[in-house]
Amino acid sequence: MSTLEHTPVQTRGTKPFMPDLVFFEPDALNYPKGQRIMDWVKAKDIPYRMTTSHNRITNLPGETEVEKYRMAKKTLVVGIRKTLTFDQSKPSAEYAIPISTGCMGHCHYCYLQTTLGAKPYIRIYVNTDDIISAAKTYIEERKPEITRFEAACTSDPVGLEHITGSLGDLIRFMADEEFGRLRFVTKYHHVDPLLDIKHNGHTRIRFSINSDYVIKQFEPATSRFEERIEAAGKIARAGYPLGFIIAPIIWYDGWEKGYGELLRRLGETLPQHATKDLTFELIQHRFTKTSKAVIEKRYPKTKLEMDIEKRKKKWGRWGQNKYVYPDEQQNALREFITERIFEHFPLSRIEYFT
């Protein structure tokens, strides 16, 4: 019996994202979605400005880099996605499908710290039909192979869905694609807009989860663990394929107890029907020298361990060395967490450990 099906979550709810400032590209207002978002911004009485390009937002308020960064995280930019060539998204999927860029969360370890560089503001794209047409081309080129698209490579689109509706657009499109599949992962519980959409089992929704220590220390401005698991139950009841990403897996004093407790709680609270066709993806913590410098500037009090001397160097696909745990620690993390997963979810499958 599921605890969450019978006991309400006794926490103050994590509110949906509300920007402090919104920028619009003028051409974005020529699209129904752009005009709808403008109407929403005006109805909420949110300050807005016009900009020539979603890639060039300057003069954000704030005197220090930390202040400007925090303001950028509360700034929404509404534009048109002109580049419709999709990046690869291994090992999660064949391609990343770009409906948004940037995230309102403040996860200290996030690779977007360096991927987005000086553009940490949140961008959403209103030409969804163009993006879907590009996805259709990729599907046609690869059929009869299945083509998977990851919608959360550079953003957390669930946290923006109440503004954009773009995930709903993709889910409805993919429902009718014999050879297309959609995937995305989230740290937010705001999934209600997705529950009544026809999906035909072609969209897998995954939740990023972690130990209490990691969530509390390194994941500010995201939904609580209990909220994420409650949302996972909703997604399972709506018939979506479900998954969990444990990332980043962090080695810290008490990690065995922390990750053991995580999987025990998950097993106790997840509705029984949600354990069918359940997937796990395991990603150890890694960083580059560049990301280490950026993270230490933006979160100067972080407790995130980034000691290069304690790490193993690994060549990254983007031309930078990244630092992962030494083999002995990697093996210990993988073996312990794998054993706990199959103890609580014997029918699940682990897609990868990296």
N, C-alpha and C positions, 0 to 999 in steps of 0.2 A: 504493500500500500504506500502510495506517495505521501510524504509529509506535506509537500507544498500544495497538493490537491485539497488538503483539509485545513491547513493552518496558514493564515495570511502572513505575508512578510512584515515583520514588525520593525520597519526602518523608515526613515524619511526618504521619500522617493527622489531619485535622481531626475531632475527636470529636463525636458527636451532643450536642445541648444537654441539659444536666442542671441543673434548677433547684436553687437553694439553699434555697428556701422556697416552699411552695404554699398558696394560700388556696382554700377551697371555699365556694360558696353552698350552704346546706343543701338547697335544692330540686334542685341539680345531682345529688345522690346518688339522686334518684328516677328517674334515667335510666340505662339500662344502661352507656352510655359514661362517665357520671360515676362510677358505682360501679367500673367497670374501671380508671379512672384512679386512684381512691382506692387500689385494690388494688396498682397499680403503685407509687404513692408509698410505701405501707407496705413493700412488698417491697424498695424501694431505700433504705429508712430515711431518707427525706427529711422534715424537719420540716414540719408543716402546721398550719393554723389555719382556723377558720370565719369567715365574713364575711357581713354582711347583703346586700351588693351588690358585684358585680364592678367597679362604677364608683367605689367608695369604699374604697380601700385606703390606710390611713394608718399612721403610726408605723413606717415601714420603718427598719431599722438604718442608721446612718451619721450623722456629725456635720456634715459639709459637704454642699453641694448635689451636688458631684461624687461623693462617697461614696454618697449616697442614690440618685443616678441609676444608678450602677454596680450597686447592690444591686437596684434596680427591674428592671434588665435580666436579673437572675438570679431574678426572682420570677414564678411562674406562678399565674394566677388562673383557676379553673374555674367557669364560670357558665352562665346561660341567656341566649340572645339574645332579648330581648323585642321589639326593633324589627325588623320583618320587611319594612319598606319599603326597597328597595335603592337606593343612590345610583347616579347615572350614572357611567360610567367611560370617557369619551372621552379619547383616540382609540383606546384599546386594545380596548374592548368596549362593549356597550350598558349593562351593569350590573355593579356590584361585588357579589360574593356573599360575605357576611360569615361566615366560619367561624373567624376568629381576628383579634386586634388586637394590634399590638406585635411587636417583633422582638428577637432576642437579639444581632444584629449591632451593631457600633459604627461604622457608616459615618458619617463626620463630616458629610457633605453632606445626609443623608437628610431628606426633607420631613416625616417622622414626628416629627422634633425639635419641630416646632411643631404639627402636626396633633394629636398626642397630648398636647401641653402638659405638664401636671403628672401625667400618667398613663402613664409610659413602661414600666410593667410589662406583662407578656404575658398576654393574655386568650384563653382558648379556650372555645368554646361547645359544649355537649353535646346540645342539641336539634337535631341535624342533620336529623331528619325534618321538623321545622317549616320549616327553612331550605330544604330541597329542595322542600317543598310550595309555598312562596312562589315559588321559581324556576319551578316547573311552571306557576303562574298567569301569570307574565310570558311564558313561552313560548307559552301558549295565546292570550294577548291579541295577540301579534304575528304568529302564523303566518298565511300561509305564509312570512313572512320568517324568516331565521335570527336567533336571539337568542344573543348571546355573553355569557358571564359571566366576569369577571376575579376570580380568587380570591386575588390577592396585592396588592390595593390598599393595605391597611393592615397587612400582615404578610408574613412569608416562611413559608408553611405547610409547605413541604418540610422545613424545620428542626424542625417540630413533629410531623411525620407519625408518627414512632415512638411518640409519646405519644397522639395523637388518632385516627389512622386516618381523618380527615375527608376528606382528598383522595381516598382510595380510595372512600369513600361517594359523593362527587360524580362521580367518573369512571365508576363503575358505573351511576349514575343516568343520566348524560348519554349513555352508550353506546346507550341505547335510545330516545333522543329524536331524532326525525327533524329537528326544527327548533331543537334546542338544541346549544350548543357551550360547552366549558369552556376557559379559558386561565389559566395562572399562570406567574410568573417566579420564579427563585430564584438565590441566590448559594451554595447548599449542594449537596453532591454525594450526599446520603443518599437516593437514589432507589430503592434496591432493593425497598422495599415496594410500589412501583408497577409493577414490570416484568411481573408475571404477571396483571395485571388486564385483563379484557375492556374495551376502550375504543372499538372500531369506528372509530378515527380521529377521534373527536369531541372529543378533548382535545389542545390544543397546549401542549407544555411548552417554556418558553423559559429560557435561562440568561443572567444578567446577566454581561457580560464587560467588561474594560477593559484599558488598558495596564498594564504592570508598575508604573510609577510610581504610578498612581492606586490600584491594589489595595494596594500596600505602604504608601502614605502615608495612605490615607483609608478603608480597608475592614478594620479589625481585627475579629477574631472571626468571619470568614467563611471558606469553603473556598478553597483556592488555585486559581489559574487551571488548573493541570494536573488537579486533581481535578474541576473543573467540566466540563472538556472530556472527560475520561474518562467522567463521568456522562452527558454528551450523547451519546456513542457508545452507551452502554447504552440510553438512551431511544430512539435511532434504531433499534437492533436489535430493540427491543420493538414497533416499528411505529408509535410515536406521531409525529404531525407535530411538527417541531422548529423552534425559532427562537432568535435571540439578540437581546438588547437591549444596545446599547453606551450606557451611561449611568452617571453623567453624562459627557458628552464635555467634557474640560477643556483649556483653552488654557494650556500651560506651555512653558518652554524645552525644546525637543526633542520636542514633541508629534507632529510628523510622523514622526519615527523611531519613537516609542513606538506610535502607532496602526498604522503600517505593519508593524512587527514583530508586533503583536497579530494582525493579519489573515493575515500570512504563517504564523505558528505555527498558527493555527486551520486554515488550509488544509492544512497538512502533517499535522496530527494527527487531524483529524476523519475518521472512516471514510467511504469513498466513498459508501456507500448513504445516509449521513446528509445528503447535499447535495441530495437530491430534495425539492421543496416546502419549501425552506428560506427562512425570513423573517428580516428584520432590522428593528429599530426603533431610531432614533437620537434621543437626547435630550441637548441641551446642558445644561451646568451653569447653574442659576439659583438665586436665593435672594431672600428678603424681608428687610426690616429686622428684623423679629421673629426670623426664623430665624437671622440673622447674630448677634444678641445672645445667643440661646440656645446656639448652637454655640460661640461664644467663651467662654461660661461653662463648658460641659460638657467642651470640649476646648481648654483654654487654650493649649496648645502647637501647635495645628493649623497646618499650612502651607497650608491652603485659602485661595485668593485670593478675597476678598469686598470689593473696593474699588468702592464705588458710583460713583465718578468715572470708572471705566474701563468702565462698563456702560451698556446701553440699558434704559430703563424700559419695562415692558410690563404692561398691566393684567391681573391674574389673575382667574379666575372666582370666587374666594372673597372678593373684595372688597379685596384688597391688591395693591399694585404689586409685581411681581417684577422682578429685575434679570438680564437675559440679556446675551450678548455683542453688541457692535455688529454691524451688518449685514456689514461687511467681514470680520470674524472668523468670523461664522456661515457665510458663503458659503465661506470657505476651508476650514473644518472639514467642512462638508457635501460639498463637491466632492472633497476629498482622500479622505475615508473612503468615499464612494460609489464612486470609481474603484477603490480597493483591494478593496472588496467584490466588484465585478463582475470584477475581475482574477482573484480566487481562486475566486469562486462565480458563474460567469456565468449559471446558471439560477435563482439566488435572486431574491427580490423585496424591496424596501425598502418597508415599510408607511407610514412617515412619518419626517420629521425635525422636531423641535420644540424 
